[in-house]
Amino acid sequence: MGKLLLWIGLFLAACLSAQTISLENFVSGISNPVEIVASPTSDNRLFVVQQSGTIKIVNENGTIAPDNFLNISNLITFGGERGLLGLAFHPQFLTNRYFFVYYNNLQGSIRVSRFTANSSNPNTADVSSEKILLTIPKPFTNHNGGSIHFGADGYLWISTGDGGSGGDPNNNAQNKNSLLGKMLRIDVNSDNAYNIPSDNPFVGIDGADEIWAYGLRNAWKFSFDRTTNQVWIADVGQGDIEEINKVSAATPGINYGWRCYEGNAPYNTTGCANASTMTFPVAQYDHSGGKCSITGGYLYRGNLYTDLVGKYVFADYCSAQIGVLDTSNTMVWSPSFSANFTTFGEDNQKQLYVAAGNTIYKIKTNNLAVSDINQVNILITPNPAKEKIYLQHVNEKNISAEILDLTGRIVHQVQMSDTDNSIDVSKLQQGTYLLNLKKDNQKWISKKFIKE
């Protein structure tokens, strides 16, 4: 009985933690958002891919830049699951101005291309600069995949759908000579269309050289956790099960199991290899409660919400719920929102965003992000404060301070005097704030305080 009560208590605690998820409207007026990408520079702008064929820049204050970053609407097939689907900036964008997109061309085939931003205005792209890297014909209109990212290895990773229809009738995902239903990995630093990394698993043996992993149905979306160098893949199920995969990004040749398995359950094992050769999801969920289609997100590595740190945040499109997967692979759900979530993104401060309809939201929790307990015993007095706060036990020099509201927006910055440890907060509105102290411009310690 005691163990049962403990389990119930832990379960309720997990559920309550997940239900603290809240959304703050960041920007409206976006059309068909399918990807949100952090700025390739150090600022916190977002680049938003619109499925109809354009990429918009959203400024840090939530306004939309008047000019498109890119407009290739005349090159794509838009409708249903097809369109402009993915964007990735080259790691050396600041010097070469290269970025890469994933779209369905006018014939409906998958295409991955490189474009170049204009030298005179890197906030716009040269549409005539397209260099086509890959074109992959598709037998059906659905299951287009479309997520692209650069890994820590410097290579471009590309997720493709299985080609469409239901049940993968052409067995593309298990066919190692098809580029559909795969995770591809290519070297784009080439005068050729691309080069093949020498450690790709099927170089020199049966299988397409571009393939890094296989057995995916329609990964919508995948992301890297840079801290652990793991790749997280949300793979949309056939009719019963949605799955989340997590593996080391350094592990090649993984078979994720589709069409043989949908999640952990056998789907069509005719002609399939032994299950022991496949990698099964770390978590899955069925379609109860109106769920139907997973929208992949990110592992939270920001510093605002400690209750999310190290947890994978994702959503279900149909139930309009945001899910949180913790380090023990326990999944909990928020209540339903009045939105159908199409994609997630993170900015350069690792804060998370989610898109639905024509709006992008900031993801927040109702718990303050930074622990009340820090290794250094710095005190803020008075707390709550009206005019000034004073920092006690600060014995360091060259300290700067920034004050953030609970949305993560910096509302005040100041260089601390070596002889005066006070900060004027009289102009702040009433509420709870986060004080970040930096030593030699590196984050040192965080404290929260209340402004009366």
Secondary structure, DSSP 8 states (H G I E B T S, - for coil): -HHHHHHHHHHHHHHHHHTTEEEEEEEE---SEEEEEE-SSSS--EEEEETTTEEEEE-TTS-B-SS-SEE-GGGB--BTTBSEEEEEE-TTHHHH-EEEEEEEBTTS-EEEEEEEE-SS-TTSEEEEEEEEEEEE--SSSS-----EEE-TTS-EEEE----SSSS-TT-TTT-TT-STTEEEEEB--SSSS-B--TTSTTTTSSS-TTEEEE--S-EEEEEEETTTTEEEEEE--SSSEEEEEEEETT--SEE--TTTEETTEES--TT---GGGS---SEEEESGGG---EEEEEE---SS-TTTTT-EEEEETTTTEEEEE-TT--EEE----SS-EEEEEE-TT--EEEEETTEEEEEEESS-SS-S--SS--EEESSSBSSEEEEES---SSEEEEEE-TTS-EEEEEE--SS--EEE-TTS-SEEEEEEEEETTEEEEEEEEEE-
